Amino acid sequence: MKTNLKTFLVALIFAVTGLTEANAQLDLRTCGYGCTSNNYTITDVYLSATDIPGTPLTNTSCTPGDSQLVYMIASLESNQNTNVYHSRFFADLQVGDNTLLVNEYLGTLPSANQGQVPKLIYGPFTWNCGEELTLMNPMAVWKTTPNNAPDPVNFDCGDYSQSQCQFTTDLIVSTPLAVQFEYTACTSGSEAVVSFESTTNGGTQPYSYAWNFDGGTLIGGTASNPIVSYDINGGPYNPTLRVTDINGNFNLTVYTLQLDIPDELGLITDSTNDDCAGGNGSGSFTASGGTPPYTFNVDNNTTGGTTALNGPPSTVLSFTGASTGSIQVTITDSADCTTTETITIGINDAEDPQITAPDDYTIEGCDTGAISDLAYSETAVTISLAQLQAALGGNGNASDDTAIDTITYTDVNADNCPTVVTRTFIVTDACGKTANDTQTITIDDTTAPTIDTEAADLTVECDGSGNTTELNNWLSTNGGASASDSCGNVTWTNDFTALTEGCSPQTGSAIVTFTATDICGNTNTTTATFTIEDTTAPNITTPASDLKVECDGAGNITELNDWLNSQGGAVAEDTCSSVTWVNNFIKLSDDCGETGSALVEFTAMDECGNLIKTSATFTIEDTTAPTFTVPADITIECDQDPSDLILTGDVTDEADNCSTGLEATYTDSVAPGACANESIITRTWTLVDDCGNTTTADQVISVVDTTPPTFTAPADISIECDEDATDLSLTGDVTDEADNCSTELEATYTDSFADGECPSDVIITRTWTLTDDCGNTATAVQTITSSDTTPPVLSDLPEDDTVDCDNIPVPAELSATDNCGMADLTFTEEQEEGACSGDSIITRTWTAVDACGNETVHIQIITVEDNEAPTLVGELESEITVLCDEIPEPPVLEFEDNCSDNIEVQESMESTNDGSSSTYEITYIWTVSDDCGNVSEFTQTVYVLPSTIIEAEEDIALCAEDLFVANLFDFLIGDYPLDGEWEVTEGNITLNGSEVNPISFDDVEDQYTFTYVIDDEFCPSRTDVVITIDEDCEDLCVDADNVVISKAITANGDQWNECFQVKLVDADGEENFIRECEFVIEVQIFNRWGAKIYENMNYDPDTDCWNGNSHSNSFGSSGTVPTGTYYYIVNLRNSGLKPFAGPIYVGTN
């Protein structure tokens, strides 16, 4: 719903002001003037209560809709030093939606030295408070001399020229402050969302707004256009608005409207389905609730129907010619509330009939003649619904959304065992639509044959070939069983597959089930056992025989086992199974050595445990002599002991076929040798076994002297070329001269010489010789190498060093000397990459080599390091200051390094923004590192300031009852958004939006702190409003109902209503206890345009008497204000009561 002040008819303005004459005059704007002048500036156009010089009403307020007589005055200022004459002013005055012509004679216009000069350009006329006035297409014309004045009424285009005229831009007329608002409302459920729009005009912008939503909850919008939620179950609601312009003017009487909350917007739907798919469905959507007029929109139409609207005004959207489908319609009212509804069009008789066949069932029988319910028929049979529902099997049924015409069934026979009949039921409705379902009827023979004679068991003696004939005869006669069946022949089968093996492969048994089966597969069984047994023992065809063997010393195990395994040569056979032999052998008797004998009993047993026995003896004897290997003939030195068998040898391989632990013995005979220290020894060895068998053998030992003497030659040695090779103290002498038979021996030597590898080298071969008394000789060779092994000497050696990667030194200059001649000096350099691109190891090598290849090497290691961090290319502001809604992105920086090409940059950010204030710091951090880990850090600190400063009034002191009616937004200063949230920071109290929920006066605390929180990521803020409860007004001395204020003043001397009175009366009517309450009365009186005409901030009704005396803002000079209606504001300071405001009539005539 929208509400607005009605604009007075322009015709009324014409009638009041008599504009007919002006409109009859020529409008010089139609003359086609180019208007090249730019002499004047109109600085302001305003309404005035009087003619020139005027009383501007801009700094007053008025009640929208009230009428008052006004003048329109413009302030002109010239930039020329001379006056102009006979000027006129033309414009289109737009009043609301209407326009009228302004054609006013201005006369002489001032020069520049006169400053701004007011000029009446229109009026007087009656103006309605709240109407906006705009002068459109304004033009001024004039003449430069006072002569030749144009006719003031019948002037024409030739009286003026385009060089003496000026167009200006459209001019907004300044008017008194007119506070008003409009609203629209959308209802949903129990909630109405009301969007207020302040249509306040006049005064001087910007405005500040003080809303009282009378129980509504602010949910969004702006200060001038708030959005409020109301419970439609409450009310009535009378929201109010007080507006204060930048000059402090405000509406004395708050503007209020009683909300007319509409019902929830809805659509009432009605429809008729399509009959028989004929495309004849119809329906309608009827608007309800909301705020007319309505706009209908067809969102979707799949019916093919045609839509139409009634009206205007349109309240119903109807449709015809609809087939199946849906129509979706959205309605929007004048408050932009919307709702959507959908109508779905169906088809009458849209469904096929439904039929359910009776449940399948099975009956005993042989053919279709067994069906007793609804007889078998291969042609269609018509039945009733009752017959279908009662049919065998149960659960048969049929239905249709209209009516059933016929129900039939037809049978199809599958002629097998069992017999299966498929019965198809068909239902047909009145529209010829059909449906079908099938029932399966199974006719089955489930009776088994009768066993007349049971099968009998049979046992036979094993014949070694499976007793096949007897088994087949028994199976083919079904074990002697017989059977019969009431429905036909019987067929016999059995489950025999094989005998279960018994004690042997040729014996065994089988439990056989014989099955009698009728033509429908019904079966009956009988069971019997067929058995093959073996009770006959084996037959020995060859008995066991004795055996004697020569002792082998190991028990003759192989021969014994072979004899035992061959059953001592015995042979047996069996008709039905294989034969297994066992014997009773335990051990042989213990005779000499490893000889002995045993009597053994052999038993033959078939697989079924039938036994037969035979016996024989096994004997071991020893007739073989022992054997051994005599030691080989040997020659020993004269100083060796011939009785040392370790030296001369002992017999080996003592062995006997039947005895163990034998030990050979010997005897010696000695004969002289070739000399006194030599001899011939014949040694005879003898070995006897346990059974007395004996063996002998001889060994010859020769004693000789063939051992040469021994000594130790000096070790090979190398000497320098300038040393004496014959100096045995230098080169060494033999040691350890010894012989096994001779003493006092002395070694000698001889030398031979050869060239070495270089001119200074000589190879000396020294041969040492030592001979004993028997001519045995020993020699040894010593090699003496005379060579040059002394390397050259290097001087001025550089030390290892560590340097920066960009400060590597040049190689040093070295010199070399040698003891044997000149030395060659060479230099090499190698560089090894380090752990990073700026690090490396330089190895510098100097090598000095003499003629014999002796060399001296000096190595210098230079460690190259990168210890310098990357640097910034260009400049970076370390600190900047920005507004919170203009925070820049971090700058893009460039870095360089002295040695590394690969620079790693890590960017991070730190912020002190904790959401409580728009004043905080952001620190951008760049951490830059090169390949070698050298790190530098660069930072930029961004000092963030709020883009909008929200401040709170200071030293706020309220009475408790004022706190409960206050709107916290009234205490904020600045251009602030309304989408923040209020919080209670201090005090035990709760809020409803921006208003304080009342509590008991006894619970009121001394001070409360409320915080307005703007929760924005970049521009958060927290503004504290601290309200102190005024102690002087905590306890109310009086209630507002006790205050009586004058409604009229008639200062005519009749003693009635002579002065403006403020009285307090108690319940008994007693007056004037203001002093008892220690109140101070503050009185302000305003005229209808908001101008203050009287003020007394300590008004005493007994001594002060305002009776209509005038003020400087009043009209005229009579000393009293004109008779009329005025407005008062009375504040009882320290009372704890709100200020009182209202009209008062003043009669001064």
Secondary structure, DSSP 8 states (H G I E B T S, - for coil): ---------HHHHHHHHTTHHHHHS--GGGG--------EEEEEEEEESSSTT--B-TT-EE-TT-EEEEEEEEEEEESSSS-EEEEEEEEEEEETTEEEEEEEEEEEE--GGG--EEEEEEEEEEEETT--EEEEEEEEEEESSSSS---SSS--GGGS-GGGEEE---EE-B--EE--EEEEEEEETTEEEEEEEE--BSS-S--EEEEE-TT-EEEEE-SSSEEEEEETTS-----EEEEE-TTS-B-SS-EE---------EEEEEEE-EETTSS-EEEEEEEESS-SS-EEEEEEE-S--EEEE--SS--EEEEEEE-SEEEEEEEE-TT--EEEEEEEE-EET-S--EEE----EEEESSSGGG--SS---SS-EEE-HHHHHHSTTS--EEE-SS-EEEEEEEEEEE-SSSEEEEEEEEEEETTS-EEEEEEEEEEE-----EEEE----EEEE--SS--HHHHHHHHHTGGG-EEEBTTB--EEEE-----EE-SSTT-EEEEEEEEEE-TTS-EEEEEEEEEEE-----EEEE----EEEE--SS--HHHHHHHHHTGGG-EEE-SSS-EEEEE--------STT-EEEEEEEEEEETT--EEEEEEEEEEE-----EEE----EEEETTS-TT-HHHH---EEEE-SS--S---EEEEEEEE-SSTT-EEEEEEEEEE-TTS-EEEEEEEEEEE-----EEE----EEEETTS-TT-HHHH---EEEE-SS--S---EEEEEEEE-SSTT-EEEEEEEEEE-TTS-EEEEEEEEEEE-----EEES----EEEETT--------EEEBTTB--EEEEEEEEEE-SSTT-EEEEEEEEEE-TT--EEEEEEEEEEE-----EEES---SEEEEEGGG-------EEE-SS-S--EEEEEEEE---SS-S-EEEEEEEEEE-TT--EEEEEEEEEEE-SS--EE-SSEEE-HHHHHH-BGGGGEESS--S-SEEEEEESS--EETTEE----GGG--SEEEEEEEE--SSS-EEEEEEEEE-GGGSS-SS-GGGEEE-SEEE-SSSSSS-S--EEEB-TT--B--HHHHT-EEEEEEE-TTS-EEEEETT--TTT---SSB--TTSSSSSSB--SEEEEEEEEEETS----EEEEEEEE--
